[in-house]
Amino acid sequence: MRIFKHINDVYEVELPDCKRYFQFLQSDSALLGGDVIAIFDEKYDKHKCPDVVDVVKGSVEYCCHTNINQGIKEGLWKKYGNTPANIELTNIYFRNYVDEPSIGKQCWHIWQINGAIFTFNEIPDHLVNSYVTYLYPPKYVYHKILCGNFKV
């Protein structure tokens, strides 16, 4: 099965008691070509079909990297629609912690989508609210949407 995804596609995640949505914002060459998604806060009744434009007007709970196509193949989400994002990509910063004591490297990597990666020993004050991300497997993202954390 060949899957085509497009920037601004919105995906539906059916949970045991509700539905939630996320939007594909961009592929990020700075993190292994991972798909950057914005997960929306709102929970919808399983029997409702909200307008895709209204979905993306909602507040964003979290932005992270995953593999959208793999999540479709695993049956974790399905495409719902496509509409322009209400998120300014230049306002999104990501970070992850590198801890490699064997080579004496312990630092934060901080970057924007498809941008250069900068290294800091401590997170600068203006970036403390950046999103912690790695290239999360789809089942971790599903768990984040279901439970609020990436633990599985």
GUVOKOL-39140 format. One record per atom (N, C-alpha, C): residue number from 1; residue in one letter; atom name; x, y, z. Coordinates in pm, whole numbers. Atoms other than C-alpha are relative to their C-alpha. Layout:
BEGIN
@seq NUM&type A&atom CA&xx X&yy Y&zz Z
...
REM end
This chain:
BEGIN
@seq 1&type M&atom N&xx 84&yy -118&zz 0
@seq 1&type M&atom CA&xx 0&yy 0&zz 0
@seq 1&type M&atom C&xx 89&yy 124&zz 0
@seq 2&type R&atom N&xx -77&yy -123&zz 10
@seq 2&type R&atom CA&xx 147&yy 331&zz -107
@seq 2&type R&atom C&xx -78&yy 113&zz 67
@seq 3&type I&atom N&xx 66&yy -107&zz -76
@seq 3&type I&atom CA&xx 71&yy 623&zz 123
@seq 3&type I&atom C&xx 62&yy 133&zz -41
@seq 4&type F&atom N&xx -46&yy -134&zz 35
@seq 4&type F&atom CA&xx 94&yy 986&zz 16
@seq 4&type F&atom C&xx -43&yy 96&zz 109
@seq 5&type K&atom N&xx 32&yy -103&zz -99
@seq 5&type K&atom CA&xx 114&yy 1259&zz 276
@seq 5&type K&atom C&xx 40&yy 135&zz -58
@seq 6&type H&atom N&xx -24&yy -135&zz 47
@seq 6&type H&atom CA&xx 106&yy 1630&zz 214
@seq 6&type H&atom C&xx 6&yy 94&zz 120
@seq 7&type I&atom N&xx -7&yy -101&zz -105
@seq 7&type I&atom CA&xx 201&yy 1926&zz 427
@seq 7&type I&atom C&xx -142&yy 53&zz 25
@seq 8&type N&atom N&xx 130&yy -47&zz -49
@seq 8&type N&atom CA&xx -102&yy 2044&zz 629
@seq 8&type N&atom C&xx -108&yy -109&zz 6
@seq 9&type D&atom N&xx 96&yy 107&zz -20
@seq 9&type D&atom CA&xx -271&yy 1703&zz 624
@seq 9&type D&atom C&xx -33&yy -10&zz 149
@seq 10&type V&atom N&xx 48&yy 18&zz -138
@seq 10&type V&atom CA&xx -477&yy 1649&zz 940
@seq 10&type V&atom C&xx -36&yy -147&zz 15
@seq 11&type Y&atom N&xx 23&yy 142&zz -27
@seq 11&type Y&atom CA&xx -493&yy 1302&zz 1094
@seq 11&type Y&atom C&xx -86&yy -18&zz 124
@seq 12&type E&atom N&xx 88&yy 32&zz -111
@seq 12&type E&atom CA&xx -754&yy 1152&zz 1322
@seq 12&type E&atom C&xx 57&yy -120&zz 75
@seq 13&type V&atom N&xx -45&yy 108&zz -87
@seq 13&type V&atom CA&xx -654&yy 935&zz 1616
@seq 13&type V&atom C&xx -120&yy -42&zz 84
@seq 14&type E&atom N&xx 115&yy 50&zz -77
@seq 14&type E&atom CA&xx -936&yy 722&zz 1753
@seq 14&type E&atom C&xx 51&yy -64&zz 127
@seq 15&type L&atom N&xx -37&yy 49&zz -132
@seq 15&type L&atom CA&xx -897&yy 660&zz 2124
@seq 15&type L&atom C&xx -119&yy -77&zz 57
@seq 16&type P&atom N&xx 111&yy 78&zz -55
@seq 16&type P&atom CA&xx -1110&yy 435&zz 2347
@seq 16&type P&atom C&xx -126&yy 83&zz 30
@seq 17&type D&atom N&xx 117&yy -79&zz -40
@seq 17&type D&atom CA&xx -1336&yy 722&zz 2461
@seq 17&type D&atom C&xx -21&yy 129&zz -79
@seq 18&type C&atom N&xx 12&yy -125&zz 76
@seq 18&type C&atom CA&xx -1283&yy 1004&zz 2209
@seq 18&type C&atom C&xx 87&yy -7&zz -125
@seq 19&type K&atom N&xx -88&yy -16&zz 115
@seq 19&type K&atom CA&xx -1107&yy 1125&zz 1895
@seq 19&type K&atom C&xx 85&yy 124&zz 23
@seq 20&type R&atom N&xx -87&yy -118&zz -2
@seq 20&type R&atom CA&xx -811&yy 1361&zz 1872
@seq 20&type R&atom C&xx 66&yy 12&zz -136
@seq 21&type Y&atom N&xx -55&yy -27&zz 132
@seq 21&type Y&atom CA&xx -625&yy 1516&zz 1583
@seq 21&type Y&atom C&xx 141&yy 59&zz 11
@seq 22&type F&atom N&xx -129&yy -67&zz 15
@seq 22&type F&atom CA&xx -279&yy 1621&zz 1472
@seq 22&type F&atom C&xx 17&yy 42&zz -145
@seq 23&type Q&atom N&xx -24&yy -52&zz 135
@seq 23&type Q&atom CA&xx -146&yy 1808&zz 1170
@seq 23&type Q&atom C&xx 147&yy -18&zz -37
@seq 24&type F&atom N&xx -136&yy 13&zz 55
@seq 24&type F&atom CA&xx 160&yy 1733&zz 956
@seq 24&type F&atom C&xx 46&yy 139&zz -46
@seq 25&type L&atom N&xx -47&yy -135&zz 31
@seq 25&type L&atom CA&xx 360&yy 2055&zz 941
@seq 25&type L&atom C&xx 113&yy 4&zz -103
@seq 26&type Q&atom N&xx -119&yy -5&zz 86
@seq 26&type Q&atom CA&xx 684&yy 1966&zz 761
@seq 26&type Q&atom C&xx 85&yy -123&zz 28
@seq 27&type S&atom N&xx -103&yy 100&zz -27
@seq 27&type S&atom CA&xx 954&yy 1703&zz 721
@seq 27&type S&atom C&xx 125&yy 77&zz 42
@seq 28&type D&atom N&xx -114&yy -72&zz -59
@seq 28&type D&atom CA&xx 1264&yy 1799&zz 920
@seq 28&type D&atom C&xx 130&yy -73&zz -29
@seq 29&type S&atom N&xx -129&yy 60&zz 35
@seq 29&type S&atom CA&xx 1601&yy 1722&zz 764
@seq 29&type S&atom C&xx 98&yy 7&zz 117
@seq 30&type A&atom N&xx -89&yy -12&zz -117
@seq 30&type A&atom CA&xx 1762&yy 1828&zz 1095
@seq 30&type A&atom C&xx -16&yy -120&zz 94
@seq 31&type L&atom N&xx 20&yy 118&zz -84
@seq 31&type L&atom CA&xx 1618&yy 1515&zz 1261
@seq 31&type L&atom C&xx -42&yy -118&zz -87
@seq 32&type L&atom N&xx 17&yy 121&zz 81
@seq 32&type L&atom CA&xx 1653&yy 1230&zz 1014
@seq 32&type L&atom C&xx -121&yy 2&zz -92
@seq 33&type G&atom N&xx 116&yy -10&zz 89
@seq 33&type G&atom CA&xx 1373&yy 1358&zz 791
@seq 33&type G&atom C&xx -131&yy -33&zz 69
@seq 34&type G&atom N&xx 122&yy 30&zz -75
@seq 34&type G&atom CA&xx 1118&yy 1305&zz 1067
@seq 34&type G&atom C&xx -113&yy 94&zz -35
@seq 35&type D&atom N&xx 118&yy -80&zz 27
@seq 35&type D&atom CA&xx 765&yy 1428&zz 1013
@seq 35&type D&atom C&xx -34&yy 80&zz 126
@seq 36&type V&atom N&xx 37&yy -87&zz -112
@seq 36&type V&atom CA&xx 690&yy 1727&zz 1239
@seq 36&type V&atom C&xx -151&yy 11&zz 4
@seq 37&type I&atom N&xx 144&yy -8&zz -17
@seq 37&type I&atom CA&xx 339&yy 1714&zz 1377
@seq 37&type I&atom C&xx -34&yy 91&zz 118
@seq 38&type A&atom N&xx 57&yy -78&zz -110
@seq 38&type A&atom CA&xx 130&yy 1943&zz 1596
@seq 38&type A&atom C&xx -122&yy -75&zz 50
@seq 39&type I&atom N&xx 111&yy 72&zz -61
@seq 39&type I&atom CA&xx -99&yy 1754&zz 1834
@seq 39&type I&atom C&xx -92&yy 102&zz 66
@seq 40&type F&atom N&xx 96&yy -95&zz -54
@seq 40&type F&atom CA&xx -415&yy 1946&zz 1920
@seq 40&type F&atom C&xx -58&yy -49&zz 132
@seq 41&type D&atom N&xx 52&yy 28&zz -134
@seq 41&type D&atom CA&xx -554&yy 1964&zz 2276
@seq 41&type D&atom C&xx -139&yy -64&zz 0
@seq 42&type E&atom N&xx 143&yy 32&zz -6
@seq 42&type E&atom CA&xx -921&yy 1919&zz 2199
@seq 42&type E&atom C&xx -28&yy -149&zz -17
@seq 43&type K&atom N&xx 52&yy 136&zz 12
@seq 43&type K&atom CA&xx -1096&yy 1586&zz 2251
@seq 43&type K&atom C&xx -140&yy 10&zz -56
@seq 44&type Y&atom N&xx 130&yy -3&zz 66
@seq 44&type Y&atom CA&xx -1398&yy 1513&zz 2032
@seq 44&type Y&atom C&xx -76&yy -130&zz 26
@seq 45&type D&atom N&xx 85&yy 117&zz -12
@seq 45&type D&atom CA&xx -1688&yy 1277&zz 2078
@seq 45&type D&atom C&xx 26&yy -93&zz -120
@seq 46&type K&atom N&xx -30&yy 98&zz 105
@seq 46&type K&atom CA&xx -1631&yy 957&zz 1878
@seq 46&type K&atom C&xx -99&yy 4&zz -116
@seq 47&type H&atom N&xx 104&yy 0&zz 104
@seq 47&type H&atom CA&xx -1953&yy 1013&zz 1682
@seq 47&type H&atom C&xx -9&yy 132&zz -74
@seq 48&type K&atom N&xx 2&yy -131&zz 66
@seq 48&type K&atom CA&xx -1884&yy 1373&zz 1579
@seq 48&type K&atom C&xx 107&yy 4&zz -109
@seq 49&type C&atom N&xx -95&yy -21&zz 109
@seq 49&type C&atom CA&xx -1707&yy 1482&zz 1262
@seq 49&type C&atom C&xx 27&yy 150&zz -11
@seq 50&type P&atom N&xx -25&yy -145&zz 1
@seq 50&type P&atom CA&xx -1562&yy 1828&zz 1330
@seq 50&type P&atom C&xx 57&yy 46&zz -133
@seq 51&type D&atom N&xx -58&yy -60&zz 120
@seq 51&type D&atom CA&xx -1474&yy 2058&zz 1045
@seq 51&type D&atom C&xx 151&yy 11&zz 18
@seq 52&type V&atom N&xx -146&yy 2&zz -9
@seq 52&type V&atom CA&xx -1104&yy 2027&zz 970
@seq 52&type V&atom C&xx 56&yy 141&zz 28
@seq 53&type V&atom N&xx -44&yy -138&zz -25
@seq 53&type V&atom CA&xx -1069&yy 2409&zz 972
@seq 53&type V&atom C&xx -12&yy 34&zz 148
@seq 54&type D&atom N&xx 19&yy -24&zz -143
@seq 54&type D&atom CA&xx -1207&yy 2421&zz 1326
@seq 54&type D&atom C&xx 101&yy -78&zz 84
@seq 55&type V&atom N&xx -97&yy 82&zz -73
@seq 55&type V&atom CA&xx -975&yy 2141&zz 1439
@seq 55&type V&atom C&xx 133&yy 74&zz 15
@seq 56&type V&atom N&xx -132&yy -62&zz -4
@seq 56&type V&atom CA&xx -660&yy 2334&zz 1347
@seq 56&type V&atom C&xx -1&yy 138&zz 65
@seq 57&type K&atom N&xx 10&yy -125&zz -75
@seq 57&type K&atom CA&xx -788&yy 2650&zz 1517
@seq 57&type K&atom C&xx 22&yy -22&zz 148
@seq 58&type G&atom N&xx -15&yy 33&zz -142
@seq 58&type G&atom CA&xx -756&yy 2470&zz 1849
@seq 58&type G&atom C&xx 143&yy 19&zz 48
@seq 59&type S&atom N&xx -134&yy -17&zz -58
@seq 59&type S&atom CA&xx -465&yy 2504&zz 2086
@seq 59&type S&atom C&xx 83&yy -127&zz -19
@seq 60&type V&atom N&xx -94&yy 110&zz 22
@seq 60&type V&atom CA&xx -158&yy 2287&zz 2035
@seq 60&type V&atom C&xx 51&yy -49&zz 134
@seq 61&type E&atom N&xx -54&yy 61&zz -121
@seq 61&type E&atom CA&xx -65&yy 2048&zz 2312
@seq 61&type E&atom C&xx 150&yy -21&zz -12
@seq 62&type Y&atom N&xx -140&yy 39&zz 14
@seq 62&type Y&atom CA&xx 268&yy 1940&zz 2169
@seq 62&type Y&atom C&xx 38&yy -10&zz -147
@seq 63&type C&atom N&xx -56&yy 23&zz 132
@seq 63&type C&atom CA&xx 488&yy 1933&zz 1860
@seq 63&type C&atom C&xx 114&yy -101&zz 15
@seq 64&type C&atom N&xx -106&yy 100&zz -7
@seq 64&type C&atom CA&xx 717&yy 1639&zz 1788
@seq 64&type C&atom C&xx 25&yy -59&zz -138
@seq 65&type H&atom N&xx -38&yy 69&zz 124
@seq 65&type H&atom CA&xx 874&yy 1417&zz 1521
@seq 65&type H&atom C&xx -42&yy -146&zz 6
@seq 66&type T&atom N&xx 37&yy 142&zz 10
@seq 66&type T&atom CA&xx 745&yy 1079&zz 1406
@seq 66&type T&atom C&xx 2&yy -40&zz -147
@seq 67&type N&atom N&xx 15&yy 48&zz 137
@seq 67&type N&atom CA&xx 684&yy 871&zz 1094
@seq 67&type N&atom C&xx -150&yy -21&zz -24
@seq 68&type I&atom N&xx 145&yy 4&zz 21
@seq 68&type I&atom CA&xx 327&yy 940&zz 980
@seq 68&type I&atom C&xx -41&yy -125&zz -77
@seq 69&type N&atom N&xx 38&yy 115&zz 82
@seq 69&type N&atom CA&xx 319&yy 669&zz 713
@seq 69&type N&atom C&xx 3&yy -130&zz 80
@seq 70&type Q&atom N&xx -7&yy 120&zz -82
@seq 70&type Q&atom CA&xx 427&yy 403&zz 962
@seq 70&type Q&atom C&xx -120&yy -8&zz 95
@seq 71&type G&atom N&xx 118&yy -3&zz -87
@seq 71&type G&atom CA&xx 149&yy 512&zz 1199
@seq 71&type G&atom C&xx -127&yy -40&zz -73
@seq 72&type I&atom N&xx 115&yy 42&zz 80
@seq 72&type I&atom CA&xx -104&yy 468&zz 917
@seq 72&type I&atom C&xx 4&yy -151&zz -21
@seq 73&type K&atom N&xx -16&yy 144&zz 23
@seq 73&type K&atom CA&xx 33&yy 122&zz 838
@seq 73&type K&atom C&xx -33&yy -80&zz 126
@seq 74&type E&atom N&xx 26&yy 68&zz -126
@seq 74&type E&atom CA&xx 6&yy 31&zz 1207
@seq 74&type E&atom C&xx -144&yy 20&zz 48
@seq 75&type G&atom N&xx 139&yy -22&zz -35
@seq 75&type G&atom CA&xx -355&yy 152&zz 1217
@seq 75&type G&atom C&xx -21&yy 93&zz 118
@seq 76&type L&atom N&xx 9&yy -88&zz -115
@seq 76&type L&atom CA&xx -285&yy 418&zz 1479
@seq 76&type L&atom C&xx -74&yy 130&zz -31
@seq 77&type W&atom N&xx 72&yy -120&zz 43
@seq 77&type W&atom CA&xx -433&yy 708&zz 1279
@seq 77&type W&atom C&xx -32&yy -10&zz -148
@seq 78&type K&atom N&xx 38&yy -5&zz 141
@seq 78&type K&atom CA&xx -591&yy 793&zz 946
@seq 78&type K&atom C&xx -15&yy 145&zz -43
@seq 79&type K&atom N&xx 12&yy -135&zz 53
@seq 79&type K&atom CA&xx -599&yy 1094&zz 721
@seq 79&type K&atom C&xx -144&yy 49&zz 13
@seq 80&type Y&atom N&xx 133&yy -58&zz -22
@seq 80&type Y&atom CA&xx -890&yy 1327&zz 797
@seq 80&type Y&atom C&xx -30&yy 112&zz -100
@seq 81&type G&atom N&xx 20&yy -111&zz 92
@seq 81&type G&atom CA&xx -838&yy 1626&zz 567
@seq 81&type G&atom C&xx 128&yy 80&zz -16
@seq 82&type N&atom N&xx -114&yy -88&zz 21
@seq 82&type N&atom CA&xx -606&yy 1907&zz 465
@seq 82&type N&atom C&xx -49&yy 144&zz 5
@seq 83&type T&atom N&xx 35&yy -142&zz -10
@seq 83&type T&atom CA&xx -619&yy 2274&zz 557
@seq 83&type T&atom C&xx 124&yy 75&zz 46
@seq 84&type P&atom N&xx -117&yy -75&zz -43
@seq 84&type P&atom CA&xx -364&yy 2551&zz 611
@seq 84&type P&atom C&xx 17&yy 0&zz 152
@seq 85&type A&atom N&xx -31&yy 0&zz -144
@seq 85&type A&atom CA&xx -191&yy 2544&zz 949
@seq 85&type A&atom C&xx -20&yy 139&zz 59
@seq 86&type N&atom N&xx 11&yy -126&zz -74
@seq 86&type N&atom CA&xx -258&yy 2813&zz 1208
@seq 86&type N&atom C&xx 122&yy 21&zz 88
@seq 87&type I&atom N&xx -121&yy -4&zz -81
@seq 87&type I&atom CA&xx 91&yy 2767&zz 1349
@seq 87&type I&atom C&xx 112&yy 64&zz -81
@seq 88&type E&atom N&xx -115&yy -63&zz 65
@seq 88&type E&atom CA&xx 387&yy 2987&zz 1264
@seq 88&type E&atom C&xx 123&yy -87&zz 25
@seq 89&type L&atom N&xx -111&yy 94&zz -15
@seq 89&type L&atom CA&xx 672&yy 2744&zz 1198
@seq 89&type L&atom C&xx 126&yy 64&zz 60
@seq 90&type T&atom N&xx -120&yy -66&zz -53
@seq 90&type T&atom CA&xx 937&yy 3003&zz 1288
@seq 90&type T&atom C&xx -7&yy 16&zz 152
@seq 91&type N&atom N&xx 12&yy -8&zz -145
@seq 91&type N&atom CA&xx 801&yy 3001&zz 1644
@seq 91&type N&atom C&xx 23&yy -134&zz 69
@seq 92&type I&atom N&xx -17&yy 133&zz -57
@seq 92&type I&atom CA&xx 865&yy 2629&zz 1692
@seq 92&type I&atom C&xx 149&yy -31&zz 14
@seq 93&type Y&atom N&xx -137&yy 44&zz -28
@seq 93&type Y&atom CA&xx 1191&yy 2522&zz 1857
@seq 93&type Y&atom C&xx -5&yy -138&zz 62
@seq 94&type F&atom N&xx -11&yy 134&zz -56
@seq 94&type F&atom CA&xx 1295&yy 2167&zz 1938
@seq 94&type F&atom C&xx 132&yy -13&zz 74
@seq 95&type R&atom N&xx -124&yy 28&zz -72
@seq 95&type R&atom CA&xx 1554&yy 2031&zz 2177
@seq 95&type R&atom C&xx 4&yy -147&zz 37
@seq 96&type N&atom N&xx -20&yy 131&zz -60
@seq 96&type N&atom CA&xx 1699&yy 1702&zz 2286
@seq 96&type N&atom C&xx 135&yy -1&zz 70
@seq 97&type Y&atom N&xx -118&yy 6&zz -84
@seq 97&type Y&atom CA&xx 1963&yy 1605&zz 2536
@seq 97&type Y&atom C&xx 92&yy -111&zz -48
@seq 98&type V&atom N&xx -102&yy 96&zz 40
@seq 98&type V&atom CA&xx 2282&yy 1432&zz 2435
@seq 98&type V&atom C&xx 82&yy -32&zz 124
@seq 99&type D&atom N&xx -74&yy 45&zz -120
@seq 99&type D&atom CA&xx 2440&yy 1228&zz 2714
@seq 99&type D&atom C&xx 89&yy -117&zz -40
@seq 100&type E&atom N&xx -97&yy 101&zz 40
@seq 100&type E&atom CA&xx 2750&yy 1042&zz 2600
@seq 100&type E&atom C&xx 126&yy 15&zz 85
@seq 101&type P&atom N&xx -113&yy -18&zz -91
@seq 101&type P&atom CA&xx 2983&yy 1028&zz 2902
@seq 101&type P&atom C&xx 129&yy -66&zz -49
@seq 102&type S&atom N&xx -120&yy 69&zz 48
@seq 102&type S&atom CA&xx 3219&yy 790&zz 2724
@seq 102&type S&atom C&xx 89&yy 91&zz -85
@seq 103&type I&atom N&xx -79&yy -96&zz 79
@seq 103&type I&atom CA&xx 3326&yy 1076&zz 2496
@seq 103&type I&atom C&xx -5&yy 140&zz 62
@seq 104&type G&atom N&xx 4&yy -128&zz -71
@seq 104&type G&atom CA&xx 3261&yy 1352&zz 2748
@seq 104&type G&atom C&xx -96&yy 100&zz -59
@seq 105&type K&atom N&xx 95&yy -91&zz 63
@seq 105&type K&atom CA&xx 2963&yy 1496&zz 2564
@seq 105&type K&atom C&xx -134&yy -6&zz 73
@seq 106&type Q&atom N&xx 129&yy -15&zz -66
@seq 106&type Q&atom CA&xx 2665&yy 1615&zz 2765
@seq 106&type Q&atom C&xx -48&yy 142&zz -29
@seq 107&type C&atom N&xx 45&yy -132&zz 42
@seq 107&type C&atom CA&xx 2469&yy 1898&zz 2611
@seq 107&type C&atom C&xx -141&yy -7&zz -57
@seq 108&type W&atom N&xx 129&yy -14&zz 65
@seq 108&type W&atom CA&xx 2142&yy 2022&zz 2465
@seq 108&type W&atom C&xx 20&yy 38&zz -146
@seq 109&type H&atom N&xx 7&yy -40&zz 140
@seq 109&type H&atom CA&xx 2083&yy 2035&zz 2091
@seq 109&type H&atom C&xx -133&yy 73&zz -17
@seq 110&type I&atom N&xx 121&yy -80&zz 22
@seq 110&type I&atom CA&xx 1832&yy 2304&zz 1991
@seq 110&type I&atom C&xx -1&yy 45&zz -145
@seq 111&type W&atom N&xx 11&yy -37&zz 141
@seq 111&type W&atom CA&xx 1701&yy 2376&zz 1642
@seq 111&type W&atom C&xx -144&yy 32&zz -36
@seq 112&type Q&atom N&xx 130&yy -23&zz 60
@seq 112&type Q&atom CA&xx 1411&yy 2487&zz 1428
@seq 112&type Q&atom C&xx -13&yy -95&zz -118
@seq 113&type I&atom N&xx 23&yy 92&zz 112
@seq 113&type I&atom CA&xx 1254&yy 2282&zz 1148
@seq 113&type I&atom C&xx 94&yy 34&zz -115
@seq 114&type N&atom N&xx -95&yy -9&zz 111
@seq 114&type N&atom CA&xx 1518&yy 2225&zz 878
@seq 114&type N&atom C&xx 109&yy 105&zz 23
@seq 115&type G&atom N&xx -102&yy -100&zz -32
@seq 115&type G&atom CA&xx 1753&yy 2463&zz 1059
@seq 115&type G&atom C&xx 126&yy -64&zz 55
@seq 116&type A&atom N&xx -125&yy 46&zz -59
@seq 116&type A&atom CA&xx 2101&yy 2437&zz 1196
@seq 116&type A&atom C&xx -25&yy -42&zz 145
@seq 117&type I&atom N&xx 9&yy 46&zz -139
@seq 117&type I&atom CA&xx 2145&yy 2252&zz 1525
@seq 117&type I&atom C&xx 106&yy 72&zz 81
@seq 118&type F&atom N&xx -91&yy -72&zz -88
@seq 118&type F&atom CA&xx 2298&yy 2458&zz 1803
@seq 118&type F&atom C&xx 16&yy -79&zz 129
@seq 119&type T&atom N&xx -33&yy 75&zz -119
@seq 119&type T&atom CA&xx 2466&yy 2311&zz 2109
@seq 119&type T&atom C&xx 17&yy 94&zz 118
@seq 120&type F&atom N&xx -8&yy -80&zz -122
@seq 120&type F&atom CA&xx 2428&yy 2449&zz 2462
@seq 120&type F&atom C&xx 23&yy -91&zz 119
@seq 121&type N&atom N&xx -13&yy 74&zz -125
@seq 121&type N&atom CA&xx 2542&yy 2330&zz 2803
@seq 121&type N&atom C&xx -125&yy 15&zz 85
@seq 122&type E&atom N&xx 126&yy -26&zz -68
@seq 122&type E&atom CA&xx 2230&yy 2488&zz 2950
@seq 122&type E&atom C&xx -96&yy 63&zz -100
@seq 123&type I&atom N&xx 100&yy -55&zz 92
@seq 123&type I&atom CA&xx 1906&yy 2581&zz 2779
@seq 123&type I&atom C&xx -12&yy 150&zz 23
@seq 124&type P&atom N&xx 18&yy -145&zz -15
@seq 124&type P&atom CA&xx 1890&yy 2957&zz 2712
@seq 124&type P&atom C&xx -142&yy 31&zz 49
@seq 125&type D&atom N&xx 129&yy -36&zz -60
@seq 125&type D&atom CA&xx 1606&yy 3126&zz 2900
@seq 125&type D&atom C&xx -113&yy 11&zz -102
@seq 126&type H&atom N&xx 106&yy -21&zz 99
@seq 126&type H&atom CA&xx 1417&yy 3217&zz 2583
@seq 126&type H&atom C&xx -41&yy -129&zz -71
@seq 127&type L&atom N&xx 33&yy 127&zz 64
@seq 127&type L&atom CA&xx 1412&yy 2848&zz 2476
@seq 127&type L&atom C&xx -43&yy -109&zz 98
@seq 128&type V&atom N&xx 38&yy 100&zz -100
@seq 128&type V&atom CA&xx 1303&yy 2678&zz 2799
@seq 128&type V&atom C&xx -135&yy -66&zz -34
@seq 129&type N&atom N&xx 128&yy 59&zz 38
@seq 129&type N&atom CA&xx 958&yy 2616&zz 2648
@seq 129&type N&atom C&xx 5&yy -72&zz -134
@seq 130&type S&atom N&xx -12&yy 75&zz 125
@seq 130&type S&atom CA&xx 1095&yy 2447&zz 2337
@seq 130&type S&atom C&xx -45&yy -144&zz 23
@seq 131&type Y&atom N&xx 52&yy 137&zz -10
@seq 131&type Y&atom CA&xx 960&yy 2099&zz 2264
@seq 131&type Y&atom C&xx 114&yy -101&zz 5
@seq 132&type V&atom N&xx -96&yy 110&zz -6
@seq 132&type V&atom CA&xx 1167&yy 1801&zz 2374
@seq 132&type V&atom C&xx -46&yy -102&zz -103
@seq 133&type T&atom N&xx 39&yy 96&zz 104
@seq 133&type T&atom CA&xx 1171&yy 1564&zz 2078
@seq 133&type T&atom C&xx 116&yy -89&zz -39
@seq 134&type Y&atom N&xx -89&yy 97&zz 64
@seq 134&type Y&atom CA&xx 1339&yy 1266&zz 1925
@seq 134&type Y&atom C&xx -82&yy -50&zz -118
@seq 135&type L&atom N&xx 81&yy 58&zz 107
@seq 135&type L&atom CA&xx 1224&yy 1065&zz 1624
@seq 135&type L&atom C&xx -81&yy -113&zz 64
@seq 136&type Y&atom N&xx 82&yy 93&zz -77
@seq 136&type Y&atom CA&xx 943&yy 896&zz 1817
@seq 136&type Y&atom C&xx -68&yy -102&zz -91
@seq 137&type P&atom N&xx 80&yy 99&zz 74
@seq 137&type P&atom CA&xx 797&yy 568&zz 1691
@seq 137&type P&atom C&xx -148&yy 36&zz 12
@seq 138&type P&atom N&xx 142&yy -35&zz -5
@seq 138&type P&atom CA&xx 426&yy 606&zz 1607
@seq 138&type P&atom C&xx -72&yy -48&zz 125
@seq 139&type K&atom N&xx 70&yy 48&zz -121
@seq 139&type K&atom CA&xx 319&yy 393&zz 1905
@seq 139&type K&atom C&xx 29&yy 89&zz 120
@seq 140&type Y&atom N&xx -29&yy -95&zz -108
@seq 140&type Y&atom CA&xx 494&yy 642&zz 2137
@seq 140&type Y&atom C&xx -86&yy 125&zz -14
@seq 141&type V&atom N&xx 83&yy -118&zz 25
@seq 141&type V&atom CA&xx 307&yy 931&zz 1974
@seq 141&type V&atom C&xx -145&yy -31&zz 35
@seq 142&type Y&atom N&xx 136&yy 41&zz -37
@seq 142&type Y&atom CA&xx -21&yy 741&zz 2009
@seq 142&type Y&atom C&xx -15&yy 3&zz 152
@seq 143&type H&atom N&xx 4&yy 0&zz -147
@seq 143&type H&atom CA&xx 58&yy 692&zz 2378
@seq 143&type H&atom C&xx -1&yy 142&zz 56
@seq 144&type K&atom N&xx 0&yy -141&zz -41
@seq 144&type K&atom CA&xx 134&yy 1065&zz 2413
@seq 144&type K&atom C&xx -139&yy 61&zz -16
@seq 145&type I&atom N&xx 134&yy -54&zz 25
@seq 145&type I&atom CA&xx -203&yy 1149&zz 2260
@seq 145&type I&atom C&xx -101&yy -60&zz 96
@seq 146&type L&atom N&xx 92&yy 69&zz -89
@seq 146&type L&atom CA&xx -380&yy 893&zz 2478
@seq 146&type L&atom C&xx 21&yy 37&zz 146
@seq 147&type C&atom N&xx -30&yy -11&zz -142
@seq 147&type C&atom CA&xx -203&yy 941&zz 2812
@seq 147&type C&atom C&xx 73&yy 127&zz 42
@seq 148&type G&atom N&xx -70&yy -124&zz -36
@seq 148&type G&atom CA&xx -8&yy 1267&zz 2793
@seq 148&type G&atom C&xx 150&yy -13&zz 14
@seq 149&type N&atom N&xx -144&yy 17&zz -5
@seq 149&type N&atom CA&xx 342&yy 1115&zz 2790
@seq 149&type N&atom C&xx 44&yy -102&zz -104
@seq 150&type F&atom N&xx -51&yy 88&zz 105
@seq 150&type F&atom CA&xx 567&yy 920&zz 2555
@seq 150&type F&atom C&xx 35&yy -140&zz 49
@seq 151&type K&atom N&xx -31&yy 133&zz -51
@seq 151&type K&atom CA&xx 616&yy 620&zz 2783
@seq 151&type K&atom C&xx -96&yy -103&zz -56
@seq 152&type V&atom N&xx 84&yy 107&zz 52
@seq 152&type V&atom CA&xx 488&yy 292&zz 2651
@seq 152&type V&atom C&xx 9&yy -120&zz 91
REM end
